[in-house]
Amino acid sequence: MRLPDATDVLVVGAGPAGSAAAAWTARAGLDTVLADAQVFPRDKTCGDGLTPRAIAELDRLGLGDWVRGHTVNCGLRAAGFGQELLLPWPGGSLPDHGSAVPRTELDDKIRATAQESGATCIDGVRAVDVERDAAGAVTAVVFDLGKDKGTHTITCKRLVVADGVRSPLGRILGREWHRDTVYGVAGRSYVKSARTDDPWISSHLELRGEHNELLPGYGWIFPLGDGEINLGVGALATAKRPAKIQIRPLMEYYASLQRDDWELGPDLRLPTSAMLPMGGAVSGVAGPNWMLIGDAAACVNPLNGEGIDYGLETGRFAADLLVSNENIEQRWPAILTEHYGLAFSIARRLAGLITVPNLLSTAGPIGMRSHVLMTFALRVMGNLVTDEDRDVTARIWRWAGKRSIQLDDRPPFSA
Ligand SMILES: Cc1cc2nc3c(=O)[nH]c(=O)nc-3n(C[C@H](O)[C@H](O)[C@H](O)COP(=O)(O)OP(=O)(O)OC[C@H]3O[C@@H](n4cnc5c(N)ncnc54)[C@H](O)[C@@H]3O)c2cc1C
């Protein structure tokens, strides 16, 4: 395929965030190029879990029936500290169901949707540099085409950076990830299971290591409905209290504990691990004509590590801003803060507490004994409080967020 030389909107990174942004800008009639370093379909280390909020975004994109054709779950089975609770998705302003689709398939489908919407999609091209004008606006992005193939430059009027956790292009533009704020380390694998059609996703909130030590994280089992489950473990850490955990051996151990209950096959397929920036703990999210979205902007829930819904949402918000022609440098950090500032501030404060030694062993059993508290926790952990919600949980969450953000040395998305 001949590579394009110029475009209005250039989106770098074709995960959920970038593909959603490209679909929406193309649908709005903007000339759009969506570029990714990898060749699709490609894998991405992930639990593959789709919260009701992610389902709402996939519905908006026209992918609701497609996702529901995979698997549908009705809520969370939370286990730990001698308790097991079944917590249905609350419904309300969001769908009352979630799903789980392997990322190889999901990301390929959203990218294809961007293409069908009119975006030009190119893959196997790695963004390695930018050209800027005197005012700091990006005028072009330079792509490495692979071994012995040289480079190719695409000029653009606006740039959306959706290049994930490490955001190499974001770094060139000045993005900084603050690891003194809580972040995650997590691993996932696929395993055969007789319970692949279980209608609940499961979280084991009392995650223990081989020496029975309590760890600041959780294990998950997300049934995929295709003969396998996604099994993984995740832990929280800060620069001060790094997670002293080896993710892959821990995942094997966790699988051994769940093997009988879930009738698991002998092998963990494709075990991989990754870090997760969380709760808007990055600065430099926008410039004169560019913005960071999804993981690049640390839009990941600090309480459970999910970020597909934020990726899809920030893709849509970014497209709306590009269509409106408002000032990107001023408006983008403000838009992220309006939508996520309060929730991220309180969520990352609570997540930080989980890393404090002995706190989890005291608070965990108390929390798990209360269905009301855990129903509240599911709602806020699952990012299921929308801007429109006015009920008691939503009001408490926003109130706590307002108090929390006042105490932040560095509020989400700020310098
Ligand atoms: C172990 C683990 C489990 C998780 N489980 C869940 C879960 O169950 N549910 C959930 O909602 N979230 C989960 N997450 C988080 C979720 O995976 C991310 O939040 C989500 O993928 C963010 O999407 P994105 O589009 O921002 O980035 P990505 O999906 O990472 O996409 C970034 C894209 O950018 C491309 N790219 C990178 N650099 C360049 C470059 N220089 N040039 C061109 N392209 C480039 C990459 O190839 C990639 O395709 C999990 C994360 C981890 C690590």
The ligand as an SDF file (V2000), in Angstrom:
LIG
                    3D

 53 58  0  0  0  0  0  0  0  0999 V2000
   -2.1490   -7.2800   32.5600 C   0  0  0  0  0  0  0  0  0  0  0  0
   -3.1430   -6.2080   32.1930 C   0  0  0  0  0  0  0  0  0  0  0  0
   -4.4990   -6.4720   32.3360 C   0  0  0  0  0  0  0  0  0  0  0  0
   -5.4460   -5.5190   31.9720 C   0  0  0  0  0  0  0  0  0  0  0  0
   -6.7690   -5.8540   32.0450 N   0  0  0  0  0  0  0  0  0  0  0  0
   -7.7060   -4.9910   31.6430 C   0  0  0  0  0  0  0  0  0  0  0  0
   -9.0760   -5.3670   31.6000 C   0  0  0  0  0  0  0  0  0  0  0  0
   -9.4440   -6.5050   31.8940 O   0  0  0  0  0  0  0  0  0  0  0  0
   -9.9810   -4.4500   31.1910 N   0  0  0  0  0  0  0  0  0  0  0  0
   -9.6080   -3.1830   30.8390 C   0  0  0  0  0  0  0  0  0  0  0  0
  -10.4920   -2.3760   30.5110 O   0  0  0  0  0  0  0  0  0  0  0  0
   -8.3070   -2.8240   30.8230 N   0  0  0  0  0  0  0  0  0  0  0  0
   -7.3450   -3.6760   31.1990 C   0  0  0  0  0  0  0  0  0  0  0  0
   -6.0150   -3.3210   31.1500 N   0  0  0  0  0  0  0  0  0  0  0  0
   -5.6550   -1.9720   30.6440 C   0  0  0  0  0  0  0  0  0  0  0  0
   -5.8100   -1.9140   29.1130 C   0  0  0  0  0  0  0  0  0  0  0  0
   -5.0620   -2.9490   28.5250 O   0  0  0  0  0  0  0  0  0  0  0  0
   -5.3430   -0.5580   28.5910 C   0  0  0  0  0  0  0  0  0  0  0  0
   -5.8750    0.4580   29.4020 O   0  0  0  0  0  0  0  0  0  0  0  0
   -5.7700   -0.3230   27.1400 C   0  0  0  0  0  0  0  0  0  0  0  0
   -5.1320   -1.2240   26.2810 O   0  0  0  0  0  0  0  0  0  0  0  0
   -5.4560    1.1120   26.7040 C   0  0  0  0  0  0  0  0  0  0  0  0
   -5.6600    1.2630   25.3220 O   0  0  0  0  0  0  0  0  0  0  0  0
   -4.7720    2.2770   24.4490 P   0  0  0  0  0  0  0  0  0  0  0  0
   -5.4200    2.3060   23.1110 O   0  0  0  0  0  0  0  0  0  0  0  0
   -4.5570    3.5350   25.1860 O   0  0  0  0  0  0  0  0  0  0  0  0
   -3.3310    1.6000   24.3740 O   0  0  0  0  0  0  0  0  0  0  0  0
   -2.8790    0.2180   23.7130 P   0  0  0  0  0  0  0  0  0  0  0  0
   -3.9940   -0.7280   23.6720 O   0  0  0  0  0  0  0  0  0  0  0  0
   -1.6360   -0.1770   24.4280 O   0  0  0  0  0  0  0  0  0  0  0  0
   -2.5120    0.6020   22.2110 O   0  0  0  0  0  0  0  0  0  0  0  0
   -1.3550    1.3590   21.9270 C   0  0  0  0  0  0  0  0  0  0  0  0
   -0.9480    1.0840   20.5000 C   0  0  0  0  0  0  0  0  0  0  0  0
    0.1030    1.9900   20.1630 O   0  0  0  0  0  0  0  0  0  0  0  0
    1.0290    1.3210   19.3350 C   0  0  0  0  0  0  0  0  0  0  0  0
    2.3110    2.0220   19.4340 N   0  0  0  0  0  0  0  0  0  0  0  0
    3.1310    2.1160   20.4950 C   0  0  0  0  0  0  0  0  0  0  0  0
    4.2070    2.8570   20.1840 N   0  0  0  0  0  0  0  0  0  0  0  0
    4.0520    3.2410   18.8970 C   0  0  0  0  0  0  0  0  0  0  0  0
    4.8460    4.0170   18.0090 C   0  0  0  0  0  0  0  0  0  0  0  0
    6.0090    4.5820   18.3870 N   0  0  0  0  0  0  0  0  0  0  0  0
    4.3860    4.1960   16.7440 N   0  0  0  0  0  0  0  0  0  0  0  0
    3.2160    3.6570   16.3490 C   0  0  0  0  0  0  0  0  0  0  0  0
    2.4370    2.9110   17.1440 N   0  0  0  0  0  0  0  0  0  0  0  0
    2.8530    2.7120   18.4000 C   0  0  0  0  0  0  0  0  0  0  0  0
    1.0780   -0.0950   19.9090 C   0  0  0  0  0  0  0  0  0  0  0  0
    1.5350   -1.0240   18.9350 O   0  0  0  0  0  0  0  0  0  0  0  0
   -0.3820   -0.3190   20.2780 C   0  0  0  0  0  0  0  0  0  0  0  0
   -1.1130   -0.9640   19.2560 O   0  0  0  0  0  0  0  0  0  0  0  0
   -5.0340   -4.2480   31.5050 C   0  0  0  0  0  0  0  0  0  0  0  0
   -3.6590   -3.9640   31.3780 C   0  0  0  0  0  0  0  0  0  0  0  0
   -2.7230   -4.9310   31.7120 C   0  0  0  0  0  0  0  0  0  0  0  0
   -1.2600   -4.6260   31.5420 C   0  0  0  0  0  0  0  0  0  0  0  0
  1  2  1  0
  2  3  1  0
  2 52  2  0
  3  4  2  0
  4  5  1  0
  4 50  1  0
  5  6  2  0
  6  7  1  0
  6 13  1  0
  7  8  2  0
  7  9  1  0
  9 10  1  0
 10 11  2  0
 10 12  1  0
 12 13  2  0
 13 14  1  0
 14 15  1  0
 14 50  1  0
 15 16  1  0
 16 17  1  0
 16 18  1  0
 18 19  1  0
 18 20  1  0
 20 21  1  0
 20 22  1  0
 22 23  1  0
 23 24  1  0
 24 25  2  0
 24 26  1  0
 24 27  1  0
 27 28  1  0
 28 29  2  0
 28 30  1  0
 28 31  1  0
 31 32  1  0
 32 33  1  0
 33 34  1  0
 33 48  1  0
 34 35  1  0
 35 36  1  0
 35 46  1  0
 36 37  1  0
 36 45  1  0
 37 38  2  0
 38 39  1  0
 39 40  1  0
 39 45  2  0
 40 41  1  0
 40 42  2  0
 42 43  1  0
 43 44  2  0
 44 45  1  0
 46 47  1  0
 46 48  1  0
 48 49  1  0
 50 51  2  0
 51 52  1  0
 52 53  1  0
M  END
$$$$
